Amino acid sequence: MRVVSVLLLVALMASAAFAMTMGQQQAWKIIQYEGRFDKQGHLMVYILPSGDGGGKYEVAGINDRYHPEAAKALKSLIENKKFEEAKNYAAEYLRKYTDSTAAKSDIPAIQFYLRDSAFNRGPGGAVKILQHALGLKVDGGFGSATQAALEKAEQDDAPKLLKALRASREWYERVYAKRGPGNKFWYVLFEYF
């Protein structure tokens, strides 16, 4: 009995470590896509173009309008040539910021889509995208009905859910962000999905 309990505990600890590692890997993948890097592979401060809506600058998509403290900390690390610290800070910040939405799914591809949506549209925006994809009332609150619908959709047809999430992300951009295919930032949101 005791051996079974210890094995169960080890399995639970390993699965928790894997989930954390998966979240970190997903966060780093988003940073690789969102970030600007110098020739040595170091994160750089990027001055945002007019009309971007994210403020004056960003580091790995973490901008000074929506994430002012994190953006300022990252800018300082980069200016002080603490590049490895900047990379780790950005990845951990992004993971923590998006975990509330991404962690609702056990399927890595869906987690990643929700994480990216949460990073770009905030956790509430990601929930709205998810609710729309699931055909639920869109209110941005992740409750038991959203959880149940997500679990059912994942069990029934996860690839279909991913397609619905992409279509709902486009819907969100049109309805809430007032952006469409003619907008200069449109392609960036859908380029790698």
Wavefront OBJ file of the C-alpha trace (Angstrom):
o trace
v 0.000 0.000 0.000
v 2.759 2.413 0.942
v 4.675 1.712 -2.299
v 1.532 2.486 -4.322
v 1.072 5.773 -2.420
v 4.690 6.784 -3.022
v 4.445 5.891 -6.717
v 1.228 7.882 -6.995
v 2.877 10.862 -5.283
v 5.900 10.677 -7.613
v 3.589 10.466 -10.638
v 1.617 13.497 -9.434
v 4.797 15.475 -8.824
v 6.145 14.543 -12.260
v 2.916 15.561 -13.968
v 2.912 18.899 -12.112
v 6.520 19.524 -13.155
v 5.649 18.627 -16.753
v 2.693 21.041 -16.728
v 4.919 23.829 -15.443
v 7.569 23.014 -18.006
v 4.919 23.010 -20.751
v 3.742 26.475 -19.661
v 7.303 27.764 -19.687
v 7.918 26.256 -23.113
v 4.750 27.851 -24.460
v 5.669 31.222 -22.953
v 9.137 31.054 -24.501
v 7.663 30.168 -27.903
v 5.451 33.267 -27.746
v 8.452 35.391 -26.743
v 10.437 34.032 -29.685
v 7.625 35.088 -31.985
v 6.770 38.425 -30.342
v 10.281 39.553 -29.463
v 12.901 41.401 -31.422
v 16.430 40.043 -31.084
v 19.869 41.452 -31.893
v 22.527 39.531 -33.845
v 23.709 37.846 -30.658
v 20.192 36.583 -29.936
v 19.493 39.018 -27.082
v 16.057 40.505 -26.543
v 15.812 44.127 -27.638
v 13.586 47.053 -26.754
v 11.328 47.696 -29.740
v 9.889 51.157 -30.408
v 6.272 50.632 -31.439
v 4.907 52.117 -34.661
v 2.130 54.681 -34.454
v -1.303 53.121 -34.345
v -0.095 49.979 -32.599
v -2.067 50.771 -29.444
v 0.481 49.235 -27.104
v 2.216 52.397 -25.966
v 5.686 53.629 -26.856
v 7.799 50.486 -26.606
v 7.738 46.775 -25.880
v 10.037 43.901 -25.080
v 8.850 40.515 -26.386
v 5.342 41.894 -26.771
v 5.273 43.139 -23.170
v 4.434 46.793 -23.738
v 4.490 49.894 -21.585
v 0.763 50.617 -21.995
v -0.756 47.380 -20.659
v 2.218 46.025 -18.693
v 4.081 49.188 -17.575
v 5.989 47.740 -14.614
v 7.114 44.616 -16.455
v 8.061 46.605 -19.571
v 10.083 49.042 -17.461
v 11.860 46.193 -15.640
v 12.689 44.455 -18.922
v 13.943 47.678 -20.497
v 16.204 48.259 -17.492
v 17.597 44.704 -17.620
v 18.381 45.079 -21.322
v 19.948 48.524 -20.884
v 22.133 47.022 -18.149
v 23.072 44.133 -20.461
v 21.440 41.520 -18.231
v 20.118 39.647 -21.232
v 19.642 36.217 -19.663
v 17.745 37.759 -16.748
v 15.591 39.684 -19.226
v 14.750 36.509 -21.144
v 13.861 34.612 -17.975
v 11.864 37.527 -16.566
v 9.871 37.890 -19.802
v 9.095 34.160 -19.993
v 8.030 33.909 -16.361
v 5.951 37.102 -16.547
v 4.180 35.884 -19.672
v 3.556 32.429 -18.176
v 2.075 33.823 -14.975
v -0.028 36.401 -16.823
v -1.557 33.781 -19.127
v -1.805 30.749 -16.815
v -5.266 31.663 -15.548
v -6.674 30.949 -19.001
v -4.241 28.451 -20.534
v -4.273 26.140 -17.521
v -7.982 25.429 -18.062
v -7.080 22.964 -20.823
v -5.053 19.756 -20.633
v -4.356 19.688 -24.374
v -1.077 21.484 -25.207
v -2.242 22.910 -28.560
v -5.373 24.387 -26.974
v -3.360 25.614 -23.983
v -0.991 27.370 -26.363
v -3.802 29.001 -28.331
v -5.465 30.203 -25.127
v -2.109 31.409 -23.759
v -1.386 33.407 -26.910
v -4.919 34.833 -26.910
v -4.591 35.796 -23.237
v -1.247 37.464 -23.892
v -2.530 39.500 -26.835
v -6.099 40.190 -25.672
v -5.888 39.780 -21.903
v -7.243 36.849 -19.900
v -10.841 38.119 -20.206
v -10.444 38.496 -23.960
v -9.146 34.936 -24.215
v -12.178 33.672 -22.304
v -14.478 35.588 -24.661
v -12.721 33.978 -27.629
v -13.117 30.556 -26.003
v -16.785 31.112 -25.135
v -17.541 32.206 -28.704
v -15.727 29.130 -30.066
v -17.809 26.926 -27.773
v -21.085 28.591 -28.769
v -21.707 29.924 -25.257
v -22.923 33.281 -23.996
v -19.891 35.575 -24.235
v -19.283 37.360 -20.938
v -15.535 36.891 -20.327
v -16.071 35.005 -17.066
v -14.704 31.485 -16.815
v -17.311 29.579 -14.842
v -18.519 26.015 -14.573
v -20.512 26.173 -17.850
v -17.410 27.278 -19.771
v -15.286 24.580 -18.103
v -17.840 21.860 -18.879
v -18.201 22.977 -22.507
v -14.411 23.112 -22.912
v -13.962 19.601 -21.530
v -16.710 18.248 -23.789
v -15.298 19.957 -26.895
v -11.807 18.656 -26.126
v -13.101 15.102 -25.716
v -15.373 15.228 -28.774
v -13.038 16.821 -31.338
v -10.016 18.881 -30.239
v -8.915 19.757 -33.828
v -12.398 21.129 -34.498
v -12.132 23.223 -31.336
v -8.793 24.647 -32.520
v -10.386 25.713 -35.820
v -13.271 27.274 -33.905
v -10.798 29.138 -31.657
v -9.053 30.627 -34.692
v -12.368 31.724 -36.221
v -13.419 33.175 -32.871
v -10.136 35.050 -32.571
v -10.924 36.709 -35.903
v -14.436 37.457 -34.621
v -12.962 39.018 -31.468
v -10.598 41.209 -33.482
v -13.463 42.498 -35.632
v -15.956 43.047 -32.795
v -13.794 44.193 -29.874
v -10.522 45.444 -31.374
v -12.231 46.886 -34.475
v -9.579 45.351 -36.728
v -10.066 43.441 -39.940
v -7.970 41.993 -42.762
v -7.248 45.500 -44.103
v -5.540 46.535 -40.848
v -1.737 46.569 -40.953
v -1.550 44.487 -37.746
v -4.070 41.817 -38.814
v -1.588 39.411 -40.417
v 0.604 39.351 -37.307
v -2.190 37.891 -35.178
v -2.846 34.984 -37.514
v 0.520 34.467 -39.193
v 1.556 31.378 -37.217
v -1.841 29.805 -36.552
l 1 2 3 4 5 6 7 8 9 10 11 12 13 14 15 16 17 18 19 20 21 22 23 24 25 26 27 28 29 30 31 32 33 34 35 36 37 38 39 40 41 42 43 44 45 46 47 48 49 50 51 52 53 54 55 56 57 58 59 60 61 62 63 64 65 66 67 68 69 70 71 72 73 74 75 76 77 78 79 80 81 82 83 84 85 86 87 88 89 90 91 92 93 94 95 96 97 98 99 100 101 102 103 104 105 106 107 108 109 110 111 112 113 114 115 116 117 118 119 120 121 122 123 124 125 126 127 128 129 130 131 132 133 134 135 136 137 138 139 140 141 142 143 144 145 146 147 148 149 150 151 152 153 154 155 156 157 158 159 160 161 162 163 164 165 166 167 168 169 170 171 172 173 174 175 176 177 178 179 180 181 182 183 184 185 186 187 188 189 190 191 192 193
